[in-house]
Amino acid sequence: MHEYDVIVVGAGGAGLRAAIAAQEAGADVAMVTKLHPVRSHTGAAEGGINAALRDGDDWEMHAYDTMKGSDYLADAPAVEALTQESPEEVIQLEHWGMAFSRDDDGRVSQRPFGGLSFPRTTYAGAETGHHLLHTLYEQVVKRGIEVFDEWYVLNLATTDEDDPDERSCHGVVAYETATGNVEAFRARDGVILATGGLGQVYDHTTNAVANTGDGVAMAYRAGVPVEDMEMIQFHPTTLPSTGVLISEGVRGEGGILYNDDGERFMFEHGYANNDGELASRDVVSRAELTEVNEGRGIEDEYVHLDMRHLGEERIVDRLENILHLAEDFEGVDGLEEPMPVKPGQHYAMGGIETDEFGGTCIDGLYAVGECACASVHGANRLGGNALPELIVFGKRAGRHVAGEDLGEPQVTAGRTPNAETASVDTPVSLGEPWGGEGDAVADGGAAADTATAVVERALDRERERVERLRDRDEGAQHADIRAAVQRTMTENVNVFREEDALKEALVDIHAARERYRDVYVADPSSTYNTELIQTIETRNLLDIAEMITVGALARDEFRGAHWRKEHQERKDDEWLKHTMVSWSDGSPELWYKPAVLEGEAKTYEPKERSY
Amino acid sequence: MSTQRPEPETETESAETEAEADAETPSERREAAKRRRAERRERERVEEEERAAADAERYHLKVFRYDPEVEGKQEPRFDDFHVPYEQGMTVLDALIYARDEFDVSLTFRHSCRQAICGSDALFVNGRQRLGCQTQLSDLDQPVRIEPLPHQEVVKDLVVDMEHFYDQMESVEPYFQTTDRPEEELEEQRQTRENREKIKTSTRCIWCGACMSSCNIAAGDNEYLGPAAINKAYRFAMDEREGEEMKQRRLEIVEQEHGVWRCQTQFSCTEVCPKDIPLTEHIQELKREAVKSNLKFW
């Protein structure tokens, strides 16, 4: 059994930053990641990092923009932590050598971005995430932090008290891809989940194939509430054939969206009379699809994003990567012709419920980055707010787990007396068709057991699970099940949502679950068995898909990225609350907790949101 | 090379059933049954392949296969796959199709699909390329897909990257300076020109294509290789580190298995999927090293 003070699961931006912080606070840290750290999808982030660095800007303005962008579903204490600490974190990155784009005076350059009242997005060309990821990994190498790369975490080792709030997490169990060994990692102080996105639940996504929501699904089955999962961001500019991301930086620098009639529709059709192309992402995505639905799309599928007028010099200086992407993945020369774009799944606003230090309701279990929900994004994330989220909350969780006193959290984690129970009418029963036996994470033994015993029990259970999958030699194949889930989510739980379609998705997900009962792994090899790993990922995607859909069905209002055909207004008197889903004996239980709109110095009163 | 293997005759089939009956333990019987079923599946796969091959709208792939612990794959071989072609299809798309539709055990690394994670560097039609960045329509058929040369094959198209990572990490690949701004919120200044100078060198995605293409690296396991030297260049040329650090960086790349091993064959530059002028960077470090040595004479 491997033993460390802190285990970080995942080595993208949030995980790397958390590991560095925990190590600086004196902890003995190991990272366990299914890819090598430099392969993490943080590397694909393009646009930039929001930070109030300059005269005329301040963290309060950044917080206000973020709350407005969230459509008043973010929690103000978390948002204010983000905007107050982002500047020092960006400067920290620069001190670690990150190659930011520069102004003439040699300072870090900033550009306008969607939904921002000040051009506060720092960037490194159109490959900001790549630079951020490599800079953080360099620091991990410098510090000699242990990295178990290509180890896939199968599950958490958690105690099983009836009340999830009383459980503790003592480590993780992981599968070594190269050899097929299943081994236990005990964490003396705590486990930090930093597993990133879940875009593989859709088939048109900017996300990597590795983004399968593993951390969210594991925490969910361990009893941690999962928050606001219906809030899925669709990025307005992705390449139609592949889902490859074209940065918001293109519009930040002055790129224009046109429909098939050559109209600048953001203005001419009144979607955003002030900010046009730089309205927030939910607004722009809906505008594009409305154009297509009303017959003004190009080839009935996409719109054009034109940056030719920016001139070659500026494009090459600030957006060079976009030229390569358009050329390589769509065969379009961005200097000579407009680029075809359409909305694609991009980011999950929701995730594992945490407080503003990354702590969950389970003692010793933290979550940071895209897999977590503190919540700083609410119903819609602003472009340029994901990268600061990684570094700010990565750092906070790393310090907290290592025992630093950061004060009392204002954001709750776990059930509180003011939680509101709820139910929603679904066409099929949700969760496991066979009850929760053998699948829940939190049956590693009661608190009376030693931590080692809890971890060992989890290890035995995971070894059995791997064995079971390998032993069977006929049945269903995970690839078909995964494709079915992606198809129904893309068709029915997309930008525009209707009640019947959401219900249809639940029926399809239920059918996919039934098929998953017979899943088997055909490749007998224990050497680099990617089929086995993908089969387990697919199990996680089933839970993710269901949580997104059931939350979307229950929320009968229109807020942020969540647009409902039957409910065309934001209902503040009823819905200023977070959707929570808890795993309860194999089925999801829905409840709500109020959004926290009171910040340090002011309360963010919900207003009409226009751009 | 064909994947056609002689089909087991009925005789062996029945012999196997007998062996099964004689088998000592239930687990051995299970194993035997499992093996038989695996063979049947393999036969079905080959038949399906043959049917697919008859279809003209398909691309013919010849893919390297090897698995140290699976019978029939312990001897390296090439398998044929005929993948239905769609406009814009990449080598990676074709591999995913072949895996999901024909043979689930086909193994390769991939993640981002957009040439930034560096997972899927492969040897395609005799050249190092990223699978996701390579259009099938640019390739002659059959498309031969092999693991990166000069690296140990773990399974199918997956190679052991440890040595590559070791070389990368041997050049102190992290920013170092003694001269940080006093103010907490004050960044170090860097001219636009200096950022431009290091720009291409910062684009490396650690895919290993250059190292695999380099004849010198193939013959000298200790040679730092183009990627690691480029990483050293990225810091040596960064004005924020300061003159003293630059000297230290030059000493690192001047070692016996450093820049002077490079014979400027340009193969690394040719295959780099991020268009980094690697050979140029190595040459520049040689010049800088000479200049700094002359200073002490």
Interface residues (C-beta under 8 A of the other chain):
Chain A: L35 H36 V38 R39 S40 H41 G43 A44 L53 P87 E88 I91 E94 H95 W96 G97 A99 F100 S101 R102 D103 D104 D105 G106 R107 V108 G125 E127 H130 H131 H134 T135 E138 Q139 V141 K142 A178 A208 V209 A210 S241 T242 G243 V244 L245 H324 L325 D328 F329 E330 G331 D471 D473 E474 Q477 A479 A483 V521 A522 D523 P524 S525 S526 T527 Y528 N529 T530 E531
Chain B: R30 K34 R37 A38 R41 D67 P68 E69 V70 Q87 G88 R99 D100 V104 S105 T107 H110 S111 C112 R113 Q114 A115 I116 C117 G118 S119 Q133 V154 K155 D156 V158 M161 Y165 E169 P173 Y174 F175 T177 R180 P181 E184 L185 E186 E187 Q188 R189 Q190 T191 R192 R195 I198 K199 T202 R203 I205 W206 F235 D238 R240 E241
